[in-house]
Amino acid sequence: MKILMDLGRRWMMGDLIGSLVMMISMALIRTEVTIERSEIIVVLLMSGLIGLYSALFVYLERAFYQIFLLHFILTVGKVILANWYLLTDKLTLHFDVVYTLSVYFIIWIVMWWWERDERRQINEQIKQRRK
């Protein structure tokens, strides 16, 4: 049950990040913003799956760089597939790859920063308990 809760949380986090990135992208790239139901469904599915990919770091017992490479390939592949499905004719494949890499890098920085703060808070609590 604990694993299912964790996977559900990861799915929701992926959906939140993916939806935010989609809205920002549409606001910056498109001149007229209209969202079709199929676009919403594809983004929610894609983002949820990418969120689940983050569970690879917890549940696979492999070297970090191997999991990172797998996560990266799955994520970039999923984004390119979703963009192809959505027929975003304003975006070329080159732009998709550069954009995906940029967003991936930004998300990794934010997640690293967030985890660093959590570790710092936990270490401070441990230090206070020892005193």
N, C-alpha and C positions, 0 to 999 in steps of 0.2 A: 504494500500500500504506500509505503514511504517513497518508493521509486516512482510509482504512478503520480504521486503528488509533485515530485521533483520534475518529472517530464511535463506535467501540465503547466507548472510554473515556467519552465523553459519555453514551452510553446507560446504561452501568453507574452513573455518577454520578447520573443521573436516577433510576434504579431505587433506589439507596441512599437518596437524599433522599425519594423518594415513599414507600418502604416505611416509613421512620422516621416521616414525617408521618402515614401511615395508622395505624400502631401507636399513636402518641400520641393521635390523634383518637379512635380506638376506646376507648382506655383512659379518656379524659376524658368522652366523650359517651355511650357505651353503658353500660347497667347490667350487661348480660351480654355477654361478649365471645366470639363465635364467628365464625370466618372460613370462608367457603365458598371452594371452589376458583375459582369464577367471579370472586369479589372479588379474589383474589390475581392472577389472570390480567389482569383489567382494570387493576388498579393498576400492575402491571409494564409492561404495554403503554403505558398513559397516561404513566407516569413516564419510561419509556425515550424515548418520542417527545418529551416536554418537554425531556429532556436533549439530544436531537438538535437541538431548536430553538435551543439555545445556540450551535450551530455557525453560525447565521446571522450572529452578530457577527464571526466570523472569515472566513467565505467570501463574504459579500455585501459588495460595495463600495458602500455607501450611507451616508447620514448616520446617526449613532448614534441619534438620536431616532426615525428612520423604522424602523430595525431593532428598537429597543426597543418601539415601538408594535405592530409585527407580532408580535414575541415575546410581548408581553403579551396580545394578542387571541387568538393561537393557544393560549397556556397557559390562560387563563381559559375559553375555549371548550372545550378538552379536559377540564378539570376539571369543568365543569358537565355536559358530556356523560357523563362517567364517573359522576358522582353520579346523574344521571338513570337511567343503565343499572343501577346498583346498587340503585336504588329505596330510597334512604336516607330512609325516611318520617319519621324523627325530625328530619331537617334540612330546613328550608324553603329555597326558592331565595334568599331574602334572606340567610339565614345562610350559604348556600354562597358567595355572592358576597363577603360581608364576610370570611368565613373564608379564602377563596382569596386575597383581596387582602392579608390579614394575613400569611399564609404566604409569598406572593410577595414582600412587602416584607421580611420577615425573611430569606428566602433571599438576596435582593439585598444586604442589609447584610452577611451572612456572606461572600458571594462577594467583595464589594468589599473587605472586611477581609482576606480571604485573599490576594487579588491584590495589595493594598497591601503586605502583608508580603513576598510573593515579590519585588515590585519593589524593596523596601528591601534585601532580602538580595542581590539581583543588583547593585544600586548599590554596596553595601558591598564585594562581591567585586571589582568594577571598580576602586574606589578603592584597594583593597589591591594589586591588580596594577600600578596606575600608580605606586605608591610604590616 
